[in-house]
């Protein structure tokens, strides 16, 4: 059985440096959940230099996409470029100056 990494928000880079894909993580603290439109609004605010509705540095933002009832959803590569751009936008925004 693998170990579980226990993390609390406000996360630091040092908290994440050793995580690998597939690691089990238990997170305590505030976790924001948003759909695609909310993510787009955050990116737009960052692009025009406006303040965000909350401080995203050190937080966990969980993408909660639409899920039609009684259907299986297959994640494919068509979703990936949008998600990658969102991640890159967050990285640029959160970089120390």
C-alpha positions in Angstrom: 0.0 0.0 0.0 1.4 3.4 -0.9 1.8 6.3 1.4 -0.5 9.3 1.4 0.9 12.8 1.3 -0.9 15.1 3.7 -1.0 18.8 2.5 -2.7 21.9 3.8 -3.5 25.0 1.9 -1.8 27.7 1.7 0.6 25.5 -0.4 4.2 26.3 -1.0 6.3 25.1 -4.0 8.3 22.9 -1.6 5.1 21.1 -0.7 4.6 20.0 -4.3 8.2 19.5 -5.6 8.3 15.8 -4.9 4.8 14.9 -6.0 4.4 12.5 -8.9 1.5 11.5 -11.1 -0.4 8.8 -9.3 0.6 9.9 -5.8 -2.2 9.9 -3.3 -2.8 13.3 -1.6 -5.0 14.3 1.3 -5.6 18.0 1.2 -7.1 20.1 4.1 -8.0 23.7 4.0 -9.9 25.7 1.3 -10.4 24.1 -2.0 -12.1 26.1 -4.7 -14.2 24.4 -7.3 -15.2 26.0 -10.6 -16.6 25.1 -14.0 -14.9 26.1 -17.3 -16.6 29.5 -17.5 -15.3 30.5 -14.1 -11.8 29.6 -15.1 -12.2 31.7 -18.3 -13.3 34.6 -16.2 -10.2 34.3 -13.9 -7.9 34.2 -16.9 -9.6 37.3 -18.4 -9.1 39.2 -15.2 -5.4 38.2 -15.1 -5.0 39.3 -18.7 -6.4 42.7 -18.2 -4.6 43.2 -14.9 -7.7 43.2 -12.6 -7.7 41.7 -9.1 -9.1 38.2 -8.7 -12.1 37.6 -6.4 -9.7 35.6 -4.1 -6.0 35.1 -3.7 -5.1 32.0 -5.8 -1.5 31.7 -4.7 -1.1 28.6 -2.6 -4.7 27.5 -3.2 -6.2 24.4 -4.8 -8.6 24.9 -7.7 -10.5 21.9 -8.7 -11.8 21.9 -12.3 -15.4 20.6 -12.2 -16.5 20.2 -15.8 -20.0 19.5 -17.0 -21.2 15.9 -16.6 -24.5 15.0 -18.3 -26.6 12.6 -16.3 -26.6 8.9 -17.2 -23.7 9.2 -19.7 -20.1 8.2 -19.5 -17.7 11.1 -20.2 -14.5 10.3 -22.0 -11.7 12.8 -21.5 -9.8 13.1 -24.8 -7.0 15.3 -26.2 -9.5 18.0 -27.4 -9.8 19.2 -23.8 -6.1 19.2 -23.0 -5.0 22.5 -24.9 -7.5 24.6 -23.0 -6.5 23.1 -19.6 -2.8 23.5 -20.5 -3.3 27.2 -21.3 -5.2 27.7 -18.0 -2.4 26.1 -16.1 0.2 28.3 -17.9 -1.9 31.4 -17.2 -1.9 30.5 -13.5 1.8 29.9 -13.5 2.5 33.3 -15.1 0.2 35.0 -12.6 1.7 33.3 -9.5 5.4 33.7 -10.4 7.2 35.9 -7.9 8.4 39.2 -9.4 
